[in-house]
Amino acid sequence: FARFSRMREIRKTIAREEAIPAYAVFTDEELAAIAKMEPPLTEAGLKTIKGIGKKKVEKYGAYFLPEKQTDETGQ
């Protein structure tokens, strides 16, 4: 749950900076699916999640890939 909460904060920051609704970055369901994925998380892995396509991965994926990998390694 802590990982999901951190991802929500990242999403909120992106949404605020781009002046868009948070769900336009990733929905709660999409974030939950990302949080459940085993590392190493990749762009290709993100694209396997329903609702996440090439454009979302290209635009927002990099914000979440380091979060997932850092969380798992404890660094």
Chimera marker file (.cmm) of the C-alpha trace (Angstrom):
<marker_set name="trace">
<marker id="1" x="0.000" y="0.000" z="0.000" r="1" g="1" b="0" radius="0.5"/>
<marker id="2" x="2.892" y="2.373" z="0.705" r="1" g="1" b="0" radius="0.5"/>
<marker id="3" x="4.180" y="1.936" z="-2.858" r="1" g="1" b="0" radius="0.5"/>
<marker id="4" x="0.729" y="2.689" z="-4.270" r="1" g="1" b="0" radius="0.5"/>
<marker id="5" x="0.484" y="5.813" z="-2.087" r="1" g="1" b="0" radius="0.5"/>
<marker id="6" x="3.851" y="7.099" z="-3.322" r="1" g="1" b="0" radius="0.5"/>
<marker id="7" x="2.772" y="6.494" z="-6.911" r="1" g="1" b="0" radius="0.5"/>
<marker id="8" x="-0.413" y="8.465" z="-6.273" r="1" g="1" b="0" radius="0.5"/>
<marker id="9" x="1.695" y="11.379" z="-5.010" r="1" g="1" b="0" radius="0.5"/>
<marker id="10" x="3.850" y="11.266" z="-8.143" r="1" g="1" b="0" radius="0.5"/>
<marker id="11" x="0.691" y="11.197" z="-10.272" r="1" g="1" b="0" radius="0.5"/>
<marker id="12" x="-0.737" y="14.160" z="-8.361" r="1" g="1" b="0" radius="0.5"/>
<marker id="13" x="2.433" y="16.183" z="-8.942" r="1" g="1" b="0" radius="0.5"/>
<marker id="14" x="2.417" y="15.424" z="-12.678" r="1" g="1" b="0" radius="0.5"/>
<marker id="15" x="-1.273" y="16.312" z="-12.940" r="1" g="1" b="0" radius="0.5"/>
<marker id="16" x="-0.751" y="19.606" z="-11.117" r="1" g="1" b="0" radius="0.5"/>
<marker id="17" x="2.225" y="20.542" z="-13.326" r="1" g="1" b="0" radius="0.5"/>
<marker id="18" x="0.306" y="19.734" z="-16.512" r="1" g="1" b="0" radius="0.5"/>
<marker id="19" x="-3.021" y="21.158" z="-15.272" r="1" g="1" b="0" radius="0.5"/>
<marker id="20" x="-4.871" y="17.912" z="-15.998" r="1" g="1" b="0" radius="0.5"/>
<marker id="21" x="-6.946" y="15.566" z="-13.825" r="1" g="1" b="0" radius="0.5"/>
<marker id="22" x="-4.883" y="12.938" z="-11.993" r="1" g="1" b="0" radius="0.5"/>
<marker id="23" x="-6.801" y="10.106" z="-13.658" r="1" g="1" b="0" radius="0.5"/>
<marker id="24" x="-5.570" y="11.361" z="-17.044" r="1" g="1" b="0" radius="0.5"/>
<marker id="25" x="-2.037" y="10.364" z="-16.026" r="1" g="1" b="0" radius="0.5"/>
<marker id="26" x="-2.940" y="6.883" z="-14.727" r="1" g="1" b="0" radius="0.5"/>
<marker id="27" x="-6.179" y="5.731" z="-13.100" r="1" g="1" b="0" radius="0.5"/>
<marker id="28" x="-6.174" y="4.174" z="-9.624" r="1" g="1" b="0" radius="0.5"/>
<marker id="29" x="-6.683" y="0.790" z="-11.267" r="1" g="1" b="0" radius="0.5"/>
<marker id="30" x="-3.685" y="1.320" z="-13.541" r="1" g="1" b="0" radius="0.5"/>
<marker id="31" x="-1.514" y="2.446" z="-10.619" r="1" g="1" b="0" radius="0.5"/>
<marker id="32" x="-2.590" y="-0.577" z="-8.579" r="1" g="1" b="0" radius="0.5"/>
<marker id="33" x="-1.592" y="-2.860" z="-11.456" r="1" g="1" b="0" radius="0.5"/>
<marker id="34" x="1.798" y="-1.141" z="-11.711" r="1" g="1" b="0" radius="0.5"/>
<marker id="35" x="2.339" y="-1.494" z="-7.958" r="1" g="1" b="0" radius="0.5"/>
<marker id="36" x="1.637" y="-5.236" z="-8.173" r="1" g="1" b="0" radius="0.5"/>
<marker id="37" x="4.136" y="-5.869" z="-10.988" r="1" g="1" b="0" radius="0.5"/>
<marker id="38" x="7.369" y="-7.669" z="-10.182" r="1" g="1" b="0" radius="0.5"/>
<marker id="39" x="10.638" y="-5.851" z="-10.827" r="1" g="1" b="0" radius="0.5"/>
<marker id="40" x="12.344" y="-4.993" z="-12.978" r="1" g="1" b="0" radius="0.5"/>
<marker id="41" x="9.534" y="-2.847" z="-14.289" r="1" g="1" b="0" radius="0.5"/>
<marker id="42" x="9.902" y="-1.915" z="-17.954" r="1" g="1" b="0" radius="0.5"/>
<marker id="43" x="8.060" y="0.174" z="-20.499" r="1" g="1" b="0" radius="0.5"/>
<marker id="44" x="7.041" y="-3.037" z="-22.245" r="1" g="1" b="0" radius="0.5"/>
<marker id="45" x="5.616" y="-4.300" z="-18.960" r="1" g="1" b="0" radius="0.5"/>
<marker id="46" x="3.589" y="-1.126" z="-18.479" r="1" g="1" b="0" radius="0.5"/>
<marker id="47" x="2.051" y="-1.590" z="-21.919" r="1" g="1" b="0" radius="0.5"/>
<marker id="48" x="0.637" y="-4.962" z="-20.835" r="1" g="1" b="0" radius="0.5"/>
<marker id="49" x="-1.662" y="-3.217" z="-18.349" r="1" g="1" b="0" radius="0.5"/>
<marker id="50" x="-5.185" y="-2.595" z="-19.619" r="1" g="1" b="0" radius="0.5"/>
<marker id="51" x="-5.637" y="1.112" z="-20.362" r="1" g="1" b="0" radius="0.5"/>
<marker id="52" x="-1.941" y="1.900" z="-20.659" r="1" g="1" b="0" radius="0.5"/>
<marker id="53" x="-0.739" y="2.356" z="-24.201" r="1" g="1" b="0" radius="0.5"/>
<marker id="54" x="2.310" y="3.648" z="-25.993" r="1" g="1" b="0" radius="0.5"/>
<marker id="55" x="1.445" y="7.335" z="-25.532" r="1" g="1" b="0" radius="0.5"/>
<marker id="56" x="0.937" y="7.064" z="-21.764" r="1" g="1" b="0" radius="0.5"/>
<marker id="57" x="4.123" y="5.064" z="-21.355" r="1" g="1" b="0" radius="0.5"/>
<marker id="58" x="6.125" y="7.554" z="-23.420" r="1" g="1" b="0" radius="0.5"/>
<marker id="59" x="4.706" y="10.545" z="-21.569" r="1" g="1" b="0" radius="0.5"/>
<marker id="60" x="4.520" y="9.301" z="-17.971" r="1" g="1" b="0" radius="0.5"/>
<marker id="61" x="6.246" y="5.935" z="-17.714" r="1" g="1" b="0" radius="0.5"/>
<marker id="62" x="9.672" y="7.292" z="-16.784" r="1" g="1" b="0" radius="0.5"/>
<marker id="63" x="8.216" y="8.917" z="-13.664" r="1" g="1" b="0" radius="0.5"/>
<marker id="64" x="7.119" y="5.541" z="-12.341" r="1" g="1" b="0" radius="0.5"/>
<marker id="65" x="9.830" y="3.146" z="-13.496" r="1" g="1" b="0" radius="0.5"/>
<marker id="66" x="12.503" y="4.466" z="-11.097" r="1" g="1" b="0" radius="0.5"/>
<marker id="67" x="9.941" y="4.576" z="-8.245" r="1" g="1" b="0" radius="0.5"/>
<marker id="68" x="9.141" y="0.898" z="-8.600" r="1" g="1" b="0" radius="0.5"/>
<marker id="69" x="12.748" y="-0.231" z="-8.994" r="1" g="1" b="0" radius="0.5"/>
<marker id="70" x="14.055" y="1.965" z="-6.152" r="1" g="1" b="0" radius="0.5"/>
<marker id="71" x="11.334" y="0.725" z="-3.828" r="1" g="1" b="0" radius="0.5"/>
<marker id="72" x="12.213" y="-2.900" z="-4.477" r="1" g="1" b="0" radius="0.5"/>
<marker id="73" x="15.966" y="-2.475" z="-3.997" r="1" g="1" b="0" radius="0.5"/>
<marker id="74" x="15.601" y="-0.299" z="-0.924" r="1" g="1" b="0" radius="0.5"/>
<marker id="75" x="17.785" y="2.443" z="-2.372" r="1" g="1" b="0" radius="0.5"/>
<link id1="1" id2="2" r="1" g="1" b="0" radius="0.2"/>
<link id1="2" id2="3" r="1" g="1" b="0" radius="0.2"/>
<link id1="3" id2="4" r="1" g="1" b="0" radius="0.2"/>
<link id1="4" id2="5" r="1" g="1" b="0" radius="0.2"/>
<link id1="5" id2="6" r="1" g="1" b="0" radius="0.2"/>
<link id1="6" id2="7" r="1" g="1" b="0" radius="0.2"/>
<link id1="7" id2="8" r="1" g="1" b="0" radius="0.2"/>
<link id1="8" id2="9" r="1" g="1" b="0" radius="0.2"/>
<link id1="9" id2="10" r="1" g="1" b="0" radius="0.2"/>
<link id1="10" id2="11" r="1" g="1" b="0" radius="0.2"/>
<link id1="11" id2="12" r="1" g="1" b="0" radius="0.2"/>
<link id1="12" id2="13" r="1" g="1" b="0" radius="0.2"/>
<link id1="13" id2="14" r="1" g="1" b="0" radius="0.2"/>
<link id1="14" id2="15" r="1" g="1" b="0" radius="0.2"/>
<link id1="15" id2="16" r="1" g="1" b="0" radius="0.2"/>
<link id1="16" id2="17" r="1" g="1" b="0" radius="0.2"/>
<link id1="17" id2="18" r="1" g="1" b="0" radius="0.2"/>
<link id1="18" id2="19" r="1" g="1" b="0" radius="0.2"/>
<link id1="19" id2="20" r="1" g="1" b="0" radius="0.2"/>
<link id1="20" id2="21" r="1" g="1" b="0" radius="0.2"/>
<link id1="21" id2="22" r="1" g="1" b="0" radius="0.2"/>
<link id1="22" id2="23" r="1" g="1" b="0" radius="0.2"/>
<link id1="23" id2="24" r="1" g="1" b="0" radius="0.2"/>
<link id1="24" id2="25" r="1" g="1" b="0" radius="0.2"/>
<link id1="25" id2="26" r="1" g="1" b="0" radius="0.2"/>
<link id1="26" id2="27" r="1" g="1" b="0" radius="0.2"/>
<link id1="27" id2="28" r="1" g="1" b="0" radius="0.2"/>
<link id1="28" id2="29" r="1" g="1" b="0" radius="0.2"/>
<link id1="29" id2="30" r="1" g="1" b="0" radius="0.2"/>
<link id1="30" id2="31" r="1" g="1" b="0" radius="0.2"/>
<link id1="31" id2="32" r="1" g="1" b="0" radius="0.2"/>
<link id1="32" id2="33" r="1" g="1" b="0" radius="0.2"/>
<link id1="33" id2="34" r="1" g="1" b="0" radius="0.2"/>
<link id1="34" id2="35" r="1" g="1" b="0" radius="0.2"/>
<link id1="35" id2="36" r="1" g="1" b="0" radius="0.2"/>
<link id1="36" id2="37" r="1" g="1" b="0" radius="0.2"/>
<link id1="37" id2="38" r="1" g="1" b="0" radius="0.2"/>
<link id1="38" id2="39" r="1" g="1" b="0" radius="0.2"/>
<link id1="39" id2="40" r="1" g="1" b="0" radius="0.2"/>
<link id1="40" id2="41" r="1" g="1" b="0" radius="0.2"/>
<link id1="41" id2="42" r="1" g="1" b="0" radius="0.2"/>
<link id1="42" id2="43" r="1" g="1" b="0" radius="0.2"/>
<link id1="43" id2="44" r="1" g="1" b="0" radius="0.2"/>
<link id1="44" id2="45" r="1" g="1" b="0" radius="0.2"/>
<link id1="45" id2="46" r="1" g="1" b="0" radius="0.2"/>
<link id1="46" id2="47" r="1" g="1" b="0" radius="0.2"/>
<link id1="47" id2="48" r="1" g="1" b="0" radius="0.2"/>
<link id1="48" id2="49" r="1" g="1" b="0" radius="0.2"/>
<link id1="49" id2="50" r="1" g="1" b="0" radius="0.2"/>
<link id1="50" id2="51" r="1" g="1" b="0" radius="0.2"/>
<link id1="51" id2="52" r="1" g="1" b="0" radius="0.2"/>
<link id1="52" id2="53" r="1" g="1" b="0" radius="0.2"/>
<link id1="53" id2="54" r="1" g="1" b="0" radius="0.2"/>
<link id1="54" id2="55" r="1" g="1" b="0" radius="0.2"/>
<link id1="55" id2="56" r="1" g="1" b="0" radius="0.2"/>
<link id1="56" id2="57" r="1" g="1" b="0" radius="0.2"/>
<link id1="57" id2="58" r="1" g="1" b="0" radius="0.2"/>
<link id1="58" id2="59" r="1" g="1" b="0" radius="0.2"/>
<link id1="59" id2="60" r="1" g="1" b="0" radius="0.2"/>
<link id1="60" id2="61" r="1" g="1" b="0" radius="0.2"/>
<link id1="61" id2="62" r="1" g="1" b="0" radius="0.2"/>
<link id1="62" id2="63" r="1" g="1" b="0" radius="0.2"/>
<link id1="63" id2="64" r="1" g="1" b="0" radius="0.2"/>
<link id1="64" id2="65" r="1" g="1" b="0" radius="0.2"/>
<link id1="65" id2="66" r="1" g="1" b="0" radius="0.2"/>
<link id1="66" id2="67" r="1" g="1" b="0" radius="0.2"/>
<link id1="67" id2="68" r="1" g="1" b="0" radius="0.2"/>
<link id1="68" id2="69" r="1" g="1" b="0" radius="0.2"/>
<link id1="69" id2="70" r="1" g="1" b="0" radius="0.2"/>
<link id1="70" id2="71" r="1" g="1" b="0" radius="0.2"/>
<link id1="71" id2="72" r="1" g="1" b="0" radius="0.2"/>
<link id1="72" id2="73" r="1" g="1" b="0" radius="0.2"/>
<link id1="73" id2="74" r="1" g="1" b="0" radius="0.2"/>
<link id1="74" id2="75" r="1" g="1" b="0" radius="0.2"/>
</marker_set>
